[in-house]
Amino acid sequence: MDNFNDAFPDIPQRISGLKELAYNLWWSWHPEARMLFKMLSRAAWKLSVHNPVKMLNDVSRETFETAAKDPKFLRHYDAVMARFRSDMSPSGDWFSSRIADARLLPIAYFSAEYGLHHSLPFYAGGLGFLSGDFLKECSDLGVPIVAMGFMYPEGYLRQKISPDGWQSAESERIDRENAPITRILDSDGNRLTVKVPFIEPPIYVEVWKVQVGKVTLYLMDTDIDANDPWNRNITSHLYVGGYEQRLRQEIVLGIGGAEVLSTLGIKHSVLHLNEGHPAFAVLERIREKVGTGLSFEEAFEKVRATTIFTTHTPVPAGHDVFPFELIEKYFTSYWPSLGICCDAFFNLGVDPKFPNAGFNMTAFALKASAYHNAVSKKHSEVAKKMWQPLWPDLSEESVPIAHITNGVHVPTWIEPRTELLYNRYLGPYWLADHDNPDIWNLVDDIPDRELWNNHYWHKMKLILQIMNRARQRWLEAPEPRVILASGVLLDPNVLTIGFARRFTTYKRAALIFHDAERLRKILTNRWNPVQIIFAGKAHPADEPGRQMLQKVFNASKDPYFGGRIAFVEDYDEQLAQYLVHGVDVWLNNPLPPLEACGTSGMKASLNGVPHLSILDGWWSEGFNGKNGWAVDSHEGDNGDFLDAQSLYDILETQVVPIYYRTDDYGVPHDWVRVMKEAIKSTAPVFSARRMTKEYAAHFYSEALKSVSGETRPAI
Ligand SMILES: *Cc1c(COP(=O)(O)O)cnc(C)c1O
């Protein structure tokens, strides 16, 4: 059903592998593959903003023909394709040698967001990057998984900030022809259209796929002619507003997603729900079993034993609760197929703490899964407390919500030049074995000056990127103060703090402005100045989030702070890459205990950018006294004030002095020591590899034991 063979008709046979490579995101975490596209045409690579599908559509036939005769290009092409073919072959990977036969029926993974690459804007924040990084790691480790999600034709939002600091959200339609996605066709070669079961009037989805190395991600799209407008809008963008539309979105994700898998003939043995949004998928598994003659209770137990659920946030708005009337409206015809009635169904979603509140997707997912986890040690303590009423016989500590701390996909987030530097000192095999902490002790062998110069190069690259964006913005809308605020005054020799994440209130982006005068002194110190780069989007419906953003933006254009604050518009995967490689220190000051994990600090640390953070989420596990700094947090009404004081104290007495204490060549050795500690302590542990191995060893292998040894049909 792959139709990329018809794409790019101008590519000569000799280099036709480029077609498959462009449509497999494998290229995105293999620098040698990115280099291959760049060799083909530097200009087209740049103009496409590093999107090979768009680039191959733009390149002329002559360019392809020249490349197909260029011995240097061909050598490189052959080497990349050999590596690609070998990585795609199913044999000898970690999962099949250590966990289970990889030919067993796959694990189905459902998530509302995937952050894979900036050309696929199907993410709002951390949840998306977690699932995107997870799929990449599953490919690397050979975990047999098939993923389901949405194609959001309008993506999330393109952020544009007005001169008075107000975020307007322009939607940016994704260009399906130029994205690395392929349409799924039926056996007659027509667009595959699947009807979501039990919904009247009917909702149809068309299906796309993204190849992520060995892993296939299917994406459903309701924005199609077969649907009436209300239904077309279901997958138009992330997290649509209004209870009813949100419920319909989750019905399509869970029930529609399961139907798509079954239409494609893809059976699965285990189901992994990433967050509560897709939890209705469980119902389809139960319905299937009830259809074979099991009672509801028997079917429920069987399904439960093979379902995994990961909860991602303690923030109440992150847990959908739907009014029972709405559930009744959409599920009345569904219940008979499960062999239960209305009350029994409602009970599945009751949170015992608030029994009348409605159908709680997290409570449902917890009840319907035998394996569940929070995403950091601290978050599991919080989640146990939140959900203890579901286990009335158990004490809080013994509530069975495990923790598997999030991690980031190292090949994706390590900067290629830093990767080369590590190759030199950690040996050529470090990347293949990067969750082995022993390898990382060799970081101490990197000469300080070399590590520092490498970092400085990335800082320059970041600042040049920001200036390019500013120039672009100037062309689009010449608003001088917006341009000045966007980073054109940045100085590469000044200590640079990075703060970039979703602008949602608990993340407290404006905390550092609590005492403006003290901050101004720190920023504008004549000998040891400091600058801060902010970026991030607020959810369009989050008024307080947009106000917080306005406050930060207005500070960035206020001369009071001496031009030492920048706000860079439109935070996305690409800007995140530049920031986590190029700033000097990564700041995070959420309101505890609301940051379940946080992952951007891991991305930074791994590249030698130390973390300056409140002890919450992963930092409660990650901080070891030497690898960054921990800001004290204080409870009570005065909490923000005291937290801000603690932040200023650390900046004034530790961060700034250490940074500016350099030798005669400008190398700050004490700072470099912190950088090295950050790399050593983060890279092996807070990696998607460690995380994925934990999911496989603790959950998948156990769940797989309770399914009979059904294997996939041989291909
Ligand atoms: C990693 C990442 C996030 C998540 O960062 P947190 O620290 O968990 O808030 C959000 N957005 C982008 C673009 C990212 O790369």
The ligand as a Tripos MOL2 file, in Angstrom:
@<TRIPOS>MOLECULE
LIG
   15    15     1     0     0
SMALL
NO_CHARGES

@<TRIPOS>ATOM
      1 C1         10.8670   18.8560   24.9410 C.3       1 LIG1
      2 C2          9.8700   19.8350   24.4550 C.ar      1 LIG1
      3 C3          8.7690   20.1730   25.2620 C.ar      1 LIG1
      4 C4          8.5750   19.6230   26.6420 C.3       1 LIG1
      5 O1          9.3430   20.3640   27.5470 O.3       1 LIG1
      6 P1          9.0100   20.4180   29.1240 P.3       1 LIG1
      7 O2         10.2760   20.7130   29.7570 O.co2     1 LIG1
      8 O3          8.5260   19.0340   29.4790 O.co2     1 LIG1
      9 O4          7.9720   21.4480   29.3020 O.co2     1 LIG1
     10 C5          7.8590   21.0940   24.7690 C.ar      1 LIG1
     11 N1          7.9970   21.6510   23.5490 N.ar      1 LIG1
     12 C6          9.0470   21.3560   22.7520 C.ar      1 LIG1
     13 C7          9.1340   22.0120   21.4120 C.3       1 LIG1
     14 C8         10.0090   20.4330   23.1760 C.ar      1 LIG1
     15 O5         11.0310   20.1280   22.3740 O.3       1 LIG1
@<TRIPOS>BOND
     1     1     2 1
     2     2     3 ar
     3     2    14 ar
     4     3     4 1
     5     3    10 ar
     6     4     5 1
     7     5     6 1
     8     6     7 2
     9     6     8 1
    10     6     9 1
    11    10    11 ar
    12    11    12 ar
    13    12    13 1
    14    12    14 ar
    15    14    15 1
@<TRIPOS>SUBSTRUCTURE
     1 LIG1         1 GROUP 0 **** ****
